[in-house]
Amino acid sequence: MPVPHDIPAETELWNAYAASAFDAEAEPSLCWTQYAGHGPGSELLGSPDSVLEVGCGTGRALAYLAQQGVKATGVDLSPRMVQLAGERWAPLGVRIEQAEILDWLATDTARYDAIYSIFGAAWFTDPSRLFPLVHEHLVPGGVFVFSQPPAIPGAYGPQGMYKGGFAGKAMFTYRYSYKPTVWERLLLRAGFATAEARVVEAPQAGYIGTLVVRARA
């Protein structure tokens, strides 16, 4: 059953997140895992001329790619984050737009060599709706890559998530968690030619790993 996403309420949540997450002094960086300097790098995207980041947050990954000469576009739900990241990275040619990603993809007419999400919209959007739209916006042979924490064993499907613990205003969103084989099946069902989902182990034993998923159109 679809979960009842409340986009205005989730926009408020991500605006609140922006206030603490954005660091105006941070340098461009692309890291798929939650551990700095750990895991694969931009090679997962191939050698794209153009990329789209869905749920781009601080925009640091877009800035990193723009420095490599890639035409970099991002979409984020938070107006505050878009303002902060857009101003910070505009000198590098990064373009960031504010929108709900499903609505934005439904009207965007461009195609991209690579689309990606790092703990972003691919984690917080119904994959049965997102994946077909992503596939439509990739050039033939283009890649879709996303990362997020792996599912907790036995806890699959949409998961409710409060912001900032369990005290204060009830601000929440939904994230989606599945086994790697299910992610692969969802991508193939959406029209992708290949899909591979794996868990990159954390640099320290017993720590949380990172689910990294790569599909080719």
C-alpha positions in Angstrom: 0.0 0.0 0.0 1.3 3.5 -0.8 2.2 5.6 2.2 0.7 9.1 2.7 3.5 11.4 1.9 2.7 15.0 2.9 4.9 17.0 0.7 4.4 20.4 2.4 5.2 18.8 5.8 8.2 17.0 4.4 9.4 20.3 2.8 9.3 21.8 6.3 11.3 18.9 7.7 14.0 19.2 5.1 14.2 23.0 5.5 14.8 22.4 9.2 17.5 19.8 8.3 19.2 22.3 6.0 19.8 24.7 8.9 22.1 22.1 10.5 23.5 20.2 7.5 24.8 23.0 5.3 28.4 24.0 5.9 29.4 27.0 3.8 33.1 26.2 4.2 32.8 22.5 3.0 34.7 21.6 -0.1 33.3 19.7 -3.1 33.3 16.0 -2.4 31.6 12.8 -3.8 31.4 9.9 -1.4 28.8 7.2 -1.7 29.2 6.0 1.9 28.7 7.7 5.3 32.4 7.3 6.0 34.7 10.0 4.5 37.2 8.6 2.0 35.7 5.1 2.2 34.1 3.1 -0.6 33.9 3.6 -4.4 34.1 7.0 -6.1 32.8 8.7 -9.1 33.9 5.8 -11.4 30.4 4.3 -10.7 29.0 7.0 -12.9 31.3 6.2 -15.8 32.4 9.2 -17.8 29.2 11.3 -18.0 28.9 14.6 -19.8 25.7 15.4 -17.9 24.4 14.3 -14.5 21.3 14.8 -12.4 21.3 14.4 -8.7 17.9 13.7 -7.1 17.8 15.0 -3.6 21.1 16.8 -3.9 21.2 18.3 -0.4 24.3 20.4 0.2 25.3 20.0 -3.5 28.9 19.0 -2.7 28.8 16.0 -5.1 27.4 18.2 -7.9 30.2 20.7 -7.3 32.8 17.9 -7.4 31.5 16.7 -10.7 31.2 20.2 -12.1 34.9 20.7 -11.3 35.6 17.7 -13.6 33.8 19.5 -16.5 30.4 17.7 -16.1 27.2 19.5 -16.7 25.7 19.2 -13.2 22.0 19.6 -12.3 20.4 18.9 -8.9 16.9 18.9 -7.5 16.0 19.2 -3.8 12.7 19.5 -1.9 14.0 22.1 0.6 13.9 25.7 -0.6 16.4 26.7 2.0 18.9 24.1 1.0 18.4 25.0 -2.7 19.1 28.6 -1.9 22.2 27.9 0.2 23.7 25.2 -2.2 22.7 27.1 -5.3 24.5 30.3 -4.2 27.5 28.4 -3.0 28.1 26.4 -6.2 26.8 28.6 -8.9 30.3 29.9 -9.8 31.1 26.3 -10.8 28.1 26.2 -13.2 26.0 23.9 -11.0 22.2 24.3 -11.5 20.0 23.4 -8.6 16.2 23.5 -8.7 13.6 23.3 -5.9 10.8 20.7 -6.5 9.3 17.4 -5.4 11.3 15.0 -7.5 8.4 13.0 -9.0 6.7 16.2 -10.2 9.9 17.6 -11.5 10.8 14.5 -13.5 7.3 14.4 -14.9 7.8 17.7 -16.6 11.5 17.8 -17.3 12.3 17.0 -21.0 16.1 16.6 -20.7 18.0 13.3 -20.7 21.2 12.6 -18.7 24.2 10.3 -19.0 23.9 9.6 -15.3 21.4 10.1 -12.5 22.3 9.5 -8.9 21.3 9.9 -5.3 23.5 9.8 -2.2 21.3 9.2 0.9 18.8 11.3 -1.1 15.5 11.1 -2.9 16.0 7.5 -4.0 15.8 6.6 -0.3 12.7 8.7 0.4 10.6 8.2 -2.7 8.4 5.3 -3.7 10.6 3.3 -6.1 7.6 2.0 -8.1 7.1 5.7 -9.1 10.6 7.0 -9.1 12.5 4.3 -11.0 10.4 4.4 -14.3 10.8 8.2 -14.4 14.5 7.9 -13.8 14.8 5.4 -16.6 12.9 7.7 -19.0 15.4 10.5 -18.3 18.6 8.5 -19.0 20.2 8.3 -22.4 20.5 4.7 -23.8 23.2 3.0 -21.8 23.0 5.7 -19.1 23.5 4.7 -15.4 21.5 5.2 -12.3 23.4 4.9 -9.0 22.2 5.4 -5.5 23.3 4.7 -1.9 21.7 4.5 1.5 21.9 2.5 4.7 21.0 -1.2 4.1 17.7 -2.5 5.4 17.5 -3.7 9.0 16.9 -7.4 8.8 13.1 -8.1 8.8 12.2 -4.4 8.3 11.4 -4.0 4.7 9.3 -1.6 2.6 8.4 2.0 3.6 9.6 3.0 7.1 8.5 6.1 9.0 11.2 8.4 10.2 11.0 11.2 12.7 13.4 14.1 12.5 15.7 14.7 15.4 14.6 12.0 17.8 11.3 11.7 19.6 11.0 15.1 21.3 9.6 18.3 19.8 7.3 18.9 16.9 6.2 15.8 15.1 8.1 16.1 11.8 8.4 12.9 9.8 8.9 11.4 6.4 9.1 8.0 4.9 12.1 6.1 3.6 12.2 2.8 1.7 14.3 -0.2 2.6 14.6 -3.6 0.8 17.0 -6.5 0.4 19.5 -6.0 -2.4 17.8 -8.6 -4.5 14.5 -6.7 -4.2 16.1 -3.5 -5.3 17.5 -5.2 -8.3 14.1 -6.7 -9.2 12.4 -3.2 -8.8 14.9 -1.7 -11.2 14.6 -4.4 -13.8 10.8 -4.1 -13.6 11.1 -0.4 -14.3 12.9 -1.1 -17.6 16.6 -1.1 -16.7 18.7 -3.6 -18.6 21.0 -4.5 -15.7 21.0 -3.9 -12.0 23.4 -4.7 -9.2 22.8 -4.0 -5.5 25.5 -4.7 -2.9 26.4 -3.7 0.6 29.8 -2.0 1.1 31.1 -3.0 4.5 32.0 -0.2 6.9 35.7 0.5 7.6 35.3 -0.8 11.1 33.9 -4.2 12.0 30.4 -4.1 13.4 29.6 -0.7 12.0 26.7 0.1 9.6 27.6 -0.7 6.0 26.2 1.1 2.9 23.9 -0.2 0.3 25.2 0.8 -3.2 23.0 0.2 -6.2 23.9 0.6 -9.9 21.6 0.1 -12.9 22.1 0.6 -16.6 19.4 1.7 -19.0 
